[in-house]
């Protein structure tokens, strides 16, 4: 029933009967037993969109709150595997997706994107790793030449305090915890998971199923409520853009 509901919701959007989807958390272990083969929601949604129009999609996960928006370049992988996954191509593609999404969904003509380094102090002149200078920095320079407002690599320990956050619209981080620790520290209950890079608007709450407290009146609904509001806001921005183009 869960899989069928996801299928139906995406069909509604792609057929023009709805303009956004907000997914609730899923219990992946139960779905795997039912034949669900995707790692998670996002990958499954990408497959549905690819099946619809034949295009290959590379979805990007953004965690959004009023105080901070972050994107992990790599997500649910072992920390020791992260350095090998950080490539010039992946950085270029991910920042390109972020740039277009912030323009399309959030009405920012020239979104500012901050990029964290991988190593402490962003490598500190290669004294603590060379990924920052040899992979991340060249990708950033290439993006700048294409007119994208992007800065970095920045030391991750100094880019999330209040005055630093005021200088950018979204931060790209190199791995899962580097991105999620600051946003969950700043706004644990209200963050929203936004999928960028798909032809549909999709949001979801930034938490799991919490079956251990189901039916007890203990769950905080703020993230789910915010997910619905943000899906509405993002899809309204698209409608407005289309109306403007038509005029």
Rosetta blueprint (number, residue, H / E / L):
1 X L
2 X H
3 X H
4 X H
5 X H
6 X H
7 X H
8 X H
9 X H
10 X H
11 X H
12 X H
13 X H
14 X H
15 X L
16 X L
17 X L
18 X L
19 X L
20 X L
21 X E
22 X E
23 X E
24 X L
25 X L
26 X L
27 X L
28 X H
29 X H
30 X H
31 X H
32 X H
33 X H
34 X L
35 X L
36 X L
37 X L
38 X L
39 X L
40 X L
41 X H
42 X H
43 X H
44 X H
45 X H
46 X H
47 X H
48 X H
49 X H
50 X H
51 X H
52 X H
53 X H
54 X L
55 X L
56 X L
57 X L
58 X L
59 X L
60 X E
61 X E
62 X E
63 X E
64 X E
65 X L
66 X L
67 X L
68 X L
69 X E
70 X E
71 X E
72 X E
73 X L
74 X L
75 X L
76 X L
77 X L
78 X L
79 X H
80 X H
81 X H
82 X H
83 X H
84 X H
85 X H
86 X L
87 X L
88 X H
89 X H
90 X H
91 X H
92 X H
93 X H
94 X H
95 X H
96 X H
97 X H
98 X H
99 X H
100 X H
101 X H
102 X H
103 X H
104 X H
105 X H
106 X H
107 X L
108 X L
109 X L
110 X L
111 X L
112 X E
113 X E
114 X E
115 X E
116 X E
117 X L
118 X L
119 X L
120 X H
121 X H
122 X H
123 X H
124 X L
125 X L
126 X L
127 X L
128 X L
129 X L
130 X L
131 X H
132 X H
133 X H
134 X H
135 X H
136 X H
137 X H
138 X H
139 X H
140 X H
141 X H
142 X H
143 X H
144 X H
145 X H
146 X L
147 X L
148 X L
149 X E
150 X E
151 X E
152 X E
153 X E
154 X E
155 X L
156 X H
157 X H
158 X H
159 X L
160 X L
161 X L
162 X H
163 X H
164 X H
165 X H
166 X L
167 X L
168 X L
169 X L
170 X E
171 X E
172 X E
173 X E
174 X L
175 X L
176 X H
177 X H
178 X H
179 X H
180 X H
181 X H
182 X H
183 X H
184 X H
185 X H
186 X H
187 X L
188 X L
189 X L
190 X L
191 X L
192 X E
193 X E
194 X E
195 X E
196 X E
197 X L
198 X L
199 X L
200 X L
201 X L
202 X E
203 X E
204 X E
205 X E
206 X L
207 X L
208 X L
209 X L
210 X L
211 X H
212 X H
213 X H
214 X L
215 X L
216 X L
217 X L
218 X L
219 X L
220 X L
221 X L
222 X H
223 X H
224 X H
225 X H
226 X H
227 X H
228 X H
229 X H
230 X H
231 X H
232 X H
233 X H
234 X H
235 X H
236 X H
237 X H
238 X H
239 X H
240 X H
241 X H
242 X H
243 X H
244 X H
245 X H
246 X H
247 X L
